[in-house]
Amino acid sequence: MVLHGAFSTAREMENWSGWSQLADREGFIVIYPEGIGLLGFLQHWNAGHCCGKAAEDDWDDVAFIEAAINGVSIQYEIDKHRIYMVGFSNGG
């Protein structure tokens, strides 16, 4: 699970991070969820103490991440004891 920073996107994080190439080479699954946004952009996460609409609306990032993992586990066999997350800035 790789989380982008505020005002970035999942696609930008994928392009910038190189995790997809590593996942292909090492044989693991990587997903890039998209944070809540304004007007279709300005994606961000609820860091608890900050960050726009996500904090204002009390967006539940944990439930969202759990749903993403569960969605992936329907399509792929994953070991739920070996799930790791990295993030940048507001996604960290």
PDB file as gemmi writes it, atoms N, CA and C in Angstrom:
CRYST1    1.000    1.000    1.000  90.00  90.00  90.00 P 1                      
ATOM      1  N   MET A   1       0.854  -1.154   0.000  1.00  0.00           N  
ATOM      2  CA  MET A   1       0.000   0.000   0.000  1.00  0.00           C  
ATOM      3  C   MET A   1       0.906   1.225   0.000  1.00  0.00           C  
ATOM      4  N   VAL A   2       0.744   2.082  -1.006  1.00  0.00           N  
ATOM      5  CA  VAL A   2       1.568   3.277  -1.138  1.00  0.00           C  
ATOM      6  C   VAL A   2       0.643   4.489  -1.205  1.00  0.00           C  
ATOM      7  N   LEU A   3       0.784   5.405  -0.243  1.00  0.00           N  
ATOM      8  CA  LEU A   3      -0.075   6.582  -0.175  1.00  0.00           C  
ATOM      9  C   LEU A   3       0.653   7.826  -0.675  1.00  0.00           C  
ATOM     10  N   HIS A   4      -0.018   8.540  -1.546  1.00  0.00           N  
ATOM     11  CA  HIS A   4       0.532   9.794  -2.074  1.00  0.00           C  
ATOM     12  C   HIS A   4       0.446  10.895  -1.022  1.00  0.00           C  
ATOM     13  N   GLY A   5       1.150  11.972  -1.254  1.00  0.00           N  
ATOM     14  CA  GLY A   5       1.068  13.144  -0.388  1.00  0.00           C  
ATOM     15  C   GLY A   5      -0.113  14.020  -0.764  1.00  0.00           C  
ATOM     16  N   ALA A   6      -0.332  15.050   0.045  1.00  0.00           N  
ATOM     17  CA  ALA A   6      -1.431  15.976  -0.213  1.00  0.00           C  
ATOM     18  C   ALA A   6      -1.219  16.679  -1.551  1.00  0.00           C  
ATOM     19  N   PHE A   7      -2.319  16.845  -2.249  1.00  0.00           N  
ATOM     20  CA  PHE A   7      -2.377  17.552  -3.527  1.00  0.00           C  
ATOM     21  C   PHE A   7      -1.590  16.842  -4.621  1.00  0.00           C  
ATOM     22  N   SER A   8      -1.331  15.556  -4.383  1.00  0.00           N  
ATOM     23  CA  SER A   8      -0.732  14.690  -5.385  1.00  0.00           C  
ATOM     24  C   SER A   8      -1.804  13.670  -5.762  1.00  0.00           C  
ATOM     25  N   THR A   9      -1.429  12.664  -6.532  1.00  0.00           N  
ATOM     26  CA  THR A   9      -2.380  11.635  -6.933  1.00  0.00           C  
ATOM     27  C   THR A   9      -1.732  10.262  -6.828  1.00  0.00           C  
ATOM     28  N   ALA A  10      -2.568   9.252  -6.875  1.00  0.00           N  
ATOM     29  CA  ALA A  10      -2.068   7.879  -6.870  1.00  0.00           C  
ATOM     30  C   ALA A  10      -1.159   7.641  -8.078  1.00  0.00           C  
ATOM     31  N   ARG A  11      -1.568   8.130  -9.239  1.00  0.00           N  
ATOM     32  CA  ARG A  11      -0.773   7.957 -10.467  1.00  0.00           C  
ATOM     33  C   ARG A  11       0.595   8.634 -10.332  1.00  0.00           C  
ATOM     34  N   GLU A  12       0.619   9.841  -9.803  1.00  0.00           N  
ATOM     35  CA  GLU A  12       1.896  10.537  -9.614  1.00  0.00           C  
ATOM     36  C   GLU A  12       2.798   9.767  -8.652  1.00  0.00           C  
ATOM     37  N   MET A  13       2.199   9.226  -7.585  1.00  0.00           N  
ATOM     38  CA  MET A  13       2.983   8.455  -6.619  1.00  0.00           C  
ATOM     39  C   MET A  13       3.536   7.189  -7.258  1.00  0.00           C  
ATOM     40  N   GLU A  14       2.731   6.533  -8.088  1.00  0.00           N  
ATOM     41  CA  GLU A  14       3.221   5.347  -8.777  1.00  0.00           C  
ATOM     42  C   GLU A  14       4.397   5.708  -9.681  1.00  0.00           C  
ATOM     43  N   ASN A  15       4.255   6.758 -10.456  1.00  0.00           N  
ATOM     44  CA  ASN A  15       5.329   7.169 -11.372  1.00  0.00           C  
ATOM     45  C   ASN A  15       6.582   7.580 -10.619  1.00  0.00           C  
ATOM     46  N   TRP A  16       6.419   8.269  -9.517  1.00  0.00           N  
ATOM     47  CA  TRP A  16       7.548   8.802  -8.764  1.00  0.00           C  
ATOM     48  C   TRP A  16       8.262   7.735  -7.935  1.00  0.00           C  
ATOM     49  N   SER A  17       7.498   6.804  -7.346  1.00  0.00           N  
ATOM     50  CA  SER A  17       8.061   5.911  -6.335  1.00  0.00           C  
ATOM     51  C   SER A  17       8.841   4.716  -6.871  1.00  0.00           C  
ATOM     52  N   GLY A  18       8.439   4.173  -8.009  1.00  0.00           N  
ATOM     53  CA  GLY A  18       9.099   2.984  -8.525  1.00  0.00           C  
ATOM     54  C   GLY A  18       8.631   1.681  -7.882  1.00  0.00           C  
ATOM     55  N   TRP A  19       7.578   1.737  -7.045  1.00  0.00           N  
ATOM     56  CA  TRP A  19       7.107   0.529  -6.374  1.00  0.00           C  
ATOM     57  C   TRP A  19       6.544  -0.498  -7.344  1.00  0.00           C  
ATOM     58  N   SER A  20       5.940  -0.068  -8.422  1.00  0.00           N  
ATOM     59  CA  SER A  20       5.373  -1.037  -9.376  1.00  0.00           C  
ATOM     60  C   SER A  20       6.457  -1.894 -10.017  1.00  0.00           C  
ATOM     61  N   GLN A  21       7.560  -1.279 -10.377  1.00  0.00           N  
ATOM     62  CA  GLN A  21       8.663  -2.035 -10.967  1.00  0.00           C  
ATOM     63  C   GLN A  21       9.235  -3.033  -9.960  1.00  0.00           C  
ATOM     64  N   LEU A  22       9.380  -2.605  -8.700  1.00  0.00           N  
ATOM     65  CA  LEU A  22       9.877  -3.499  -7.663  1.00  0.00           C  
ATOM     66  C   LEU A  22       8.899  -4.647  -7.431  1.00  0.00           C  
ATOM     67  N   ALA A  23       7.599  -4.351  -7.403  1.00  0.00           N  
ATOM     68  CA  ALA A  23       6.590  -5.395  -7.206  1.00  0.00           C  
ATOM     69  C   ALA A  23       6.625  -6.413  -8.343  1.00  0.00           C  
ATOM     70  N   ASP A  24       6.771  -5.935  -9.578  1.00  0.00           N  
ATOM     71  CA  ASP A  24       6.865  -6.848 -10.723  1.00  0.00           C  
ATOM     72  C   ASP A  24       8.101  -7.750 -10.601  1.00  0.00           C  
ATOM     73  N   ARG A  25       9.202  -7.150 -10.222  1.00  0.00           N  
ATOM     74  CA  ARG A  25      10.458  -7.902 -10.129  1.00  0.00           C  
ATOM     75  C   ARG A  25      10.443  -8.901  -8.972  1.00  0.00           C  
ATOM     76  N   GLU A  26       9.868  -8.514  -7.825  1.00  0.00           N  
ATOM     77  CA  GLU A  26       9.935  -9.341  -6.621  1.00  0.00           C  
ATOM     78  C   GLU A  26       8.673 -10.175  -6.378  1.00  0.00           C  
ATOM     79  N   GLY A  27       7.628  -9.950  -7.175  1.00  0.00           N  
ATOM     80  CA  GLY A  27       6.434 -10.779  -7.098  1.00  0.00           C  
ATOM     81  C   GLY A  27       5.479 -10.461  -5.957  1.00  0.00           C  
ATOM     82  N   PHE A  28       5.228  -9.192  -5.722  1.00  0.00           N  
ATOM     83  CA  PHE A  28       4.218  -8.840  -4.732  1.00  0.00           C  
ATOM     84  C   PHE A  28       3.229  -7.852  -5.340  1.00  0.00           C  
ATOM     85  N   ILE A  29       2.134  -7.640  -4.635  1.00  0.00           N  
ATOM     86  CA  ILE A  29       1.074  -6.745  -5.098  1.00  0.00           C  
ATOM     87  C   ILE A  29       1.277  -5.382  -4.458  1.00  0.00           C  
ATOM     88  N   VAL A  30       1.131  -4.343  -5.246  1.00  0.00           N  
ATOM     89  CA  VAL A  30       1.179  -2.984  -4.713  1.00  0.00           C  
ATOM     90  C   VAL A  30      -0.075  -2.249  -5.182  1.00  0.00           C  
ATOM     91  N   ILE A  31      -0.669  -1.506  -4.268  1.00  0.00           N  
ATOM     92  CA  ILE A  31      -1.826  -0.696  -4.649  1.00  0.00           C  
ATOM     93  C   ILE A  31      -1.586   0.752  -4.235  1.00  0.00           C  
ATOM     94  N   TYR A  32      -2.182   1.635  -4.998  1.00  0.00           N  
ATOM     95  CA  TYR A  32      -2.043   3.075  -4.803  1.00  0.00           C  
ATOM     96  C   TYR A  32      -3.434   3.684  -4.647  1.00  0.00           C  
ATOM     97  N   PRO A  33      -3.957   3.728  -3.431  1.00  0.00           N  
ATOM     98  CA  PRO A  33      -5.282   4.315  -3.266  1.00  0.00           C  
ATOM     99  C   PRO A  33      -5.243   5.828  -3.484  1.00  0.00           C  
ATOM    100  N   GLU A  34      -6.375   6.372  -3.813  1.00  0.00           N  
ATOM    101  CA  GLU A  34      -6.510   7.808  -4.077  1.00  0.00           C  
ATOM    102  C   GLU A  34      -7.211   8.456  -2.896  1.00  0.00           C  
ATOM    103  N   GLY A  35      -6.590   9.475  -2.314  1.00  0.00           N  
ATOM    104  CA  GLY A  35      -7.203  10.192  -1.205  1.00  0.00           C  
ATOM    105  C   GLY A  35      -8.427  10.977  -1.655  1.00  0.00           C  
ATOM    106  N   ILE A  36      -9.144  11.507  -0.687  1.00  0.00           N  
ATOM    107  CA  ILE A  36     -10.315  12.328  -0.979  1.00  0.00           C  
ATOM    108  C   ILE A  36      -9.843  13.623  -1.644  1.00  0.00           C  
ATOM    109  N   GLY A  37     -10.626  14.124  -2.560  1.00  0.00           N  
ATOM    110  CA  GLY A  37     -10.224  15.331  -3.267  1.00  0.00           C  
ATOM    111  C   GLY A  37     -11.312  16.374  -3.334  1.00  0.00           C  
ATOM    112  N   LEU A  38     -10.938  17.495  -3.839  1.00  0.00           N  
ATOM    113  CA  LEU A  38     -11.862  18.591  -4.069  1.00  0.00           C  
ATOM    114  C   LEU A  38     -11.951  18.842  -5.562  1.00  0.00           C  
ATOM    115  N   LEU A  39     -13.157  18.859  -6.084  1.00  0.00           N  
ATOM    116  CA  LEU A  39     -13.370  19.160  -7.498  1.00  0.00           C  
ATOM    117  C   LEU A  39     -12.617  18.218  -8.426  1.00  0.00           C  
ATOM    118  N   GLY A  40     -12.426  16.969  -7.984  1.00  0.00           N  
ATOM    119  CA  GLY A  40     -11.751  15.989  -8.821  1.00  0.00           C  
ATOM    120  C   GLY A  40     -10.239  16.036  -8.767  1.00  0.00           C  
ATOM    121  N   PHE A  41      -9.688  16.887  -7.912  1.00  0.00           N  
ATOM    122  CA  PHE A  41      -8.234  16.942  -7.738  1.00  0.00           C  
ATOM    123  C   PHE A  41      -7.938  17.398  -6.310  1.00  0.00           C  
ATOM    124  N   LEU A  42      -6.733  17.748  -6.003  1.00  0.00           N  
ATOM    125  CA  LEU A  42      -6.302  18.141  -4.657  1.00  0.00           C  
ATOM    126  C   LEU A  42      -6.510  17.011  -3.640  1.00  0.00           C  
ATOM    127  N   GLN A  43      -6.183  15.785  -4.047  1.00  0.00           N  
ATOM    128  CA  GLN A  43      -6.360  14.626  -3.183  1.00  0.00           C  
ATOM    129  C   GLN A  43      -5.495  14.751  -1.928  1.00  0.00           C  
ATOM    130  N   HIS A  44      -6.037  14.259  -0.816  1.00  0.00           N  
ATOM    131  CA  HIS A  44      -5.307  14.298   0.448  1.00  0.00           C  
ATOM    132  C   HIS A  44      -5.926  13.295   1.414  1.00  0.00           C  
ATOM    133  N   TRP A  45      -5.293  13.153   2.574  1.00  0.00           N  
ATOM    134  CA  TRP A  45      -5.701  12.192   3.602  1.00  0.00           C  
ATOM    135  C   TRP A  45      -6.033  12.931   4.888  1.00  0.00           C  
ATOM    136  N   ASN A  46      -6.798  12.278   5.756  1.00  0.00           N  
ATOM    137  CA  ASN A  46      -7.124  12.826   7.063  1.00  0.00           C  
ATOM    138  C   ASN A  46      -5.997  12.478   8.021  1.00  0.00           C  
ATOM    139  N   ALA A  47      -5.137  13.425   8.282  1.00  0.00           N  
ATOM    140  CA  ALA A  47      -4.006  13.187   9.177  1.00  0.00           C  
ATOM    141  C   ALA A  47      -4.385  13.391  10.644  1.00  0.00           C  
ATOM    142  N   GLY A  48      -5.654  13.628  10.900  1.00  0.00           N  
ATOM    143  CA  GLY A  48      -6.121  13.772  12.269  1.00  0.00           C  
ATOM    144  C   GLY A  48      -6.063  15.194  12.790  1.00  0.00           C  
ATOM    145  N   HIS A  49      -5.025  15.888  12.461  1.00  0.00           N  
ATOM    146  CA  HIS A  49      -4.855  17.257  12.948  1.00  0.00           C  
ATOM    147  C   HIS A  49      -4.884  18.287  11.813  1.00  0.00           C  
ATOM    148  N   CYS A  50      -4.988  17.795  10.592  1.00  0.00           N  
ATOM    149  CA  CYS A  50      -4.944  18.749   9.482  1.00  0.00           C  
ATOM    150  C   CYS A  50      -5.570  18.185   8.224  1.00  0.00           C  
ATOM    151  N   CYS A  51      -5.578  18.974   7.317  1.00  0.00           N  
ATOM    152  CA  CYS A  51      -5.615  18.672   5.904  1.00  0.00           C  
ATOM    153  C   CYS A  51      -6.997  18.696   5.284  1.00  0.00           C  
ATOM    154  N   GLY A  52      -7.521  19.899   5.266  1.00  0.00           N  
ATOM    155  CA  GLY A  52      -8.676  20.227   4.448  1.00  0.00           C  
ATOM    156  C   GLY A  52      -9.903  19.379   4.636  1.00  0.00           C  
ATOM    157  N   LYS A  53     -10.499  19.047   3.498  1.00  0.00           N  
ATOM    158  CA  LYS A  53     -11.783  18.364   3.457  1.00  0.00           C  
ATOM    159  C   LYS A  53     -11.757  17.022   4.179  1.00  0.00           C  
ATOM    160  N   ALA A  54     -10.682  16.286   4.073  1.00  0.00           N  
ATOM    161  CA  ALA A  54     -10.605  14.973   4.717  1.00  0.00           C  
ATOM    162  C   ALA A  54     -10.752  15.103   6.233  1.00  0.00           C  
ATOM    163  N   ALA A  55     -10.071  16.060   6.834  1.00  0.00           N  
ATOM    164  CA  ALA A  55     -10.186  16.272   8.281  1.00  0.00           C  
ATOM    165  C   ALA A  55     -11.524  16.917   8.622  1.00  0.00           C  
ATOM    166  N   GLU A  56     -11.916  17.892   7.826  1.00  0.00           N  
ATOM    167  CA  GLU A  56     -13.181  18.604   8.047  1.00  0.00           C  
ATOM    168  C   GLU A  56     -14.376  17.649   8.045  1.00  0.00           C  
ATOM    169  N   ASP A  57     -14.383  16.718   7.097  1.00  0.00           N  
ATOM    170  CA  ASP A  57     -15.468  15.742   6.971  1.00  0.00           C  
ATOM    171  C   ASP A  57     -15.242  14.494   7.824  1.00  0.00           C  
ATOM    172  N   ASP A  58     -14.134  14.472   8.601  1.00  0.00           N  
ATOM    173  CA  ASP A  58     -13.775  13.320   9.427  1.00  0.00           C  
ATOM    174  C   ASP A  58     -13.716  12.043   8.594  1.00  0.00           C  
ATOM    175  N   TRP A  59     -13.088  12.143   7.413  1.00  0.00           N  
ATOM    176  CA  TRP A  59     -12.922  11.035   6.484  1.00  0.00           C  
ATOM    177  C   TRP A  59     -12.197   9.897   7.187  1.00  0.00           C  
ATOM    178  N   ASP A  60     -12.704   8.684   7.113  1.00  0.00           N  
ATOM    179  CA  ASP A  60     -12.130   7.527   7.794  1.00  0.00           C  
ATOM    180  C   ASP A  60     -11.158   6.805   6.862  1.00  0.00           C  
ATOM    181  N   ASP A  61      -9.912   7.262   6.884  1.00  0.00           N  
ATOM    182  CA  ASP A  61      -8.884   6.659   6.024  1.00  0.00           C  
ATOM    183  C   ASP A  61      -8.644   5.197   6.360  1.00  0.00           C  
ATOM    184  N   VAL A  62      -8.715   4.837   7.636  1.00  0.00           N  
ATOM    185  CA  VAL A  62      -8.461   3.451   8.035  1.00  0.00           C  
ATOM    186  C   VAL A  62      -9.507   2.527   7.415  1.00  0.00           C  
ATOM    187  N   ALA A  63     -10.774   2.906   7.493  1.00  0.00           N  
ATOM    188  CA  ALA A  63     -11.833   2.084   6.882  1.00  0.00           C  
ATOM    189  C   ALA A  63     -11.657   2.009   5.370  1.00  0.00           C  
ATOM    190  N   PHE A  64     -11.261   3.117   4.759  1.00  0.00           N  
ATOM    191  CA  PHE A  64     -11.039   3.150   3.316  1.00  0.00           C  
ATOM    192  C   PHE A  64      -9.903   2.200   2.924  1.00  0.00           C  
ATOM    193  N   ILE A  65      -8.807   2.224   3.680  1.00  0.00           N  
ATOM    194  CA  ILE A  65      -7.661   1.352   3.402  1.00  0.00           C  
ATOM    195  C   ILE A  65      -8.060  -0.112   3.598  1.00  0.00           C  
ATOM    196  N   GLU A  66      -8.795  -0.398   4.671  1.00  0.00           N  
ATOM    197  CA  GLU A  66      -9.268  -1.765   4.900  1.00  0.00           C  
ATOM    198  C   GLU A  66     -10.144  -2.256   3.753  1.00  0.00           C  
ATOM    199  N   ALA A  67     -11.025  -1.387   3.265  1.00  0.00           N  
ATOM    200  CA  ALA A  67     -11.896  -1.760   2.143  1.00  0.00           C  
ATOM    201  C   ALA A  67     -11.063  -2.018   0.887  1.00  0.00           C  
ATOM    202  N   ALA A  68     -10.023  -1.219   0.672  1.00  0.00           N  
ATOM    203  CA  ALA A  68      -9.157  -1.428  -0.493  1.00  0.00           C  
ATOM    204  C   ALA A  68      -8.453  -2.780  -0.398  1.00  0.00           C  
ATOM    205  N   ILE A  69      -7.937  -3.098   0.775  1.00  0.00           N  
ATOM    206  CA  ILE A  69      -7.264  -4.385   0.968  1.00  0.00           C  
ATOM    207  C   ILE A  69      -8.248  -5.536   0.764  1.00  0.00           C  
ATOM    208  N   ASN A  70      -9.436  -5.408   1.327  1.00  0.00           N  
ATOM    209  CA  ASN A  70     -10.443  -6.457   1.154  1.00  0.00           C  
ATOM    210  C   ASN A  70     -10.841  -6.611  -0.310  1.00  0.00           C  
ATOM    211  N   GLY A  71     -10.951  -5.507  -1.024  1.00  0.00           N  
ATOM    212  CA  GLY A  71     -11.267  -5.574  -2.447  1.00  0.00           C  
ATOM    213  C   GLY A  71     -10.206  -6.303  -3.239  1.00  0.00           C  
ATOM    214  N   VAL A  72      -8.950  -6.034  -2.939  1.00  0.00           N  
ATOM    215  CA  VAL A  72      -7.848  -6.720  -3.626  1.00  0.00           C  
ATOM    216  C   VAL A  72      -7.844  -8.199  -3.264  1.00  0.00           C  
ATOM    217  N   SER A  73      -8.146  -8.504  -1.996  1.00  0.00           N  
ATOM    218  CA  SER A  73      -8.096  -9.906  -1.566  1.00  0.00           C  
ATOM    219  C   SER A  73      -9.195 -10.762  -2.196  1.00  0.00           C  
ATOM    220  N   ILE A  74     -10.216 -10.138  -2.745  1.00  0.00           N  
ATOM    221  CA  ILE A  74     -11.248 -10.884  -3.469  1.00  0.00           C  
ATOM    222  C   ILE A  74     -10.695 -11.396  -4.804  1.00  0.00           C  
ATOM    223  N   GLN A  75      -9.841 -10.586  -5.423  1.00  0.00           N  
ATOM    224  CA  GLN A  75      -9.301 -10.939  -6.734  1.00  0.00           C  
ATOM    225  C   GLN A  75      -7.993 -11.714  -6.668  1.00  0.00           C  
ATOM    226  N   TYR A  76      -7.223 -11.511  -5.594  1.00  0.00           N  
ATOM    227  CA  TYR A  76      -5.904 -12.125  -5.473  1.00  0.00           C  
ATOM    228  C   TYR A  76      -5.755 -12.760  -4.099  1.00  0.00           C  
ATOM    229  N   GLU A  77      -5.003 -13.840  -4.058  1.00  0.00           N  
ATOM    230  CA  GLU A  77      -4.696 -14.454  -2.769  1.00  0.00           C  
ATOM    231  C   GLU A  77      -3.582 -13.651  -2.118  1.00  0.00           C  
ATOM    232  N   ILE A  78      -3.885 -13.068  -0.975  1.00  0.00           N  
ATOM    233  CA  ILE A  78      -2.868 -12.286  -0.268  1.00  0.00           C  
ATOM    234  C   ILE A  78      -2.739 -12.806   1.163  1.00  0.00           C  
ATOM    235  N   ASP A  79      -1.569 -12.616   1.726  1.00  0.00           N  
ATOM    236  CA  ASP A  79      -1.308 -12.965   3.118  1.00  0.00           C  
ATOM    237  C   ASP A  79      -1.580 -11.703   3.936  1.00  0.00           C  
ATOM    238  N   LYS A  80      -2.703 -11.684   4.646  1.00  0.00           N  
ATOM    239  CA  LYS A  80      -3.089 -10.486   5.397  1.00  0.00           C  
ATOM    240  C   LYS A  80      -2.195 -10.219   6.606  1.00  0.00           C  
ATOM    241  N   HIS A  81      -1.264 -11.127   6.886  1.00  0.00           N  
ATOM    242  CA  HIS A  81      -0.293 -10.899   7.956  1.00  0.00           C  
ATOM    243  C   HIS A  81       0.975 -10.229   7.414  1.00  0.00           C  
ATOM    244  N   ARG A  82       1.006 -10.018   6.111  1.00  0.00           N  
ATOM    245  CA  ARG A  82       2.191  -9.406   5.499  1.00  0.00           C  
ATOM    246  C   ARG A  82       1.774  -8.245   4.594  1.00  0.00           C  
ATOM    247  N   ILE A  83       1.066  -7.311   5.173  1.00  0.00           N  
ATOM    248  CA  ILE A  83       0.656  -6.106   4.460  1.00  0.00           C  
ATOM    249  C   ILE A  83       1.480  -4.956   5.018  1.00  0.00           C  
ATOM    250  N   TYR A  84       2.070  -4.192   4.124  1.00  0.00           N  
ATOM    251  CA  TYR A  84       2.946  -3.095   4.526  1.00  0.00           C  
ATOM    252  C   TYR A  84       2.487  -1.818   3.850  1.00  0.00           C  
ATOM    253  N   MET A  85       2.741  -0.704   4.518  1.00  0.00           N  
ATOM    254  CA  MET A  85       2.363   0.597   3.967  1.00  0.00           C  
ATOM    255  C   MET A  85       3.555   1.534   3.991  1.00  0.00           C  
ATOM    256  N   VAL A  86       3.614   2.356   2.959  1.00  0.00           N  
ATOM    257  CA  VAL A  86       4.545   3.477   2.925  1.00  0.00           C  
ATOM    258  C   VAL A  86       3.756   4.683   2.428  1.00  0.00           C  
ATOM    259  N   GLY A  87       4.243   5.835   2.734  1.00  0.00           N  
ATOM    260  CA  GLY A  87       3.572   7.036   2.266  1.00  0.00           C  
ATOM    261  C   GLY A  87       4.510   8.213   2.265  1.00  0.00           C  
ATOM    262  N   PHE A  88       4.067   9.252   1.594  1.00  0.00           N  
ATOM    263  CA  PHE A  88       4.856  10.461   1.457  1.00  0.00           C  
ATOM    264  C   PHE A  88       4.073  11.627   2.030  1.00  0.00           C  
ATOM    265  N   SER A  89       4.718  12.462   2.820  1.00  0.00           N  
ATOM    266  CA  SER A  89       4.142  13.686   3.346  1.00  0.00           C  
ATOM    267  C   SER A  89       2.804  13.405   4.040  1.00  0.00           C  
ATOM    268  N   ASN A  90       1.728  14.006   3.590  1.00  0.00           N  
ATOM    269  CA  ASN A  90       0.407  13.816   4.200  1.00  0.00           C  
ATOM    270  C   ASN A  90      -0.030  12.348   4.160  1.00  0.00           C  
ATOM    271  N   GLY A  91       0.458  11.575   3.220  1.00  0.00           N  
ATOM    272  CA  GLY A  91       0.158  10.153   3.147  1.00  0.00           C  
ATOM    273  C   GLY A  91       1.055   9.316   4.040  1.00  0.00           C  
ATOM    274  N   GLY A  92       2.045   9.941   4.654  1.00  0.00           N  
ATOM    275  CA  GLY A  92       2.971   9.230   5.532  1.00  0.00           C  
ATOM    276  C   GLY A  92       2.510   9.235   6.957  1.00  0.00           C  
TER     277      GLY A  92                                                      
END                                                                             
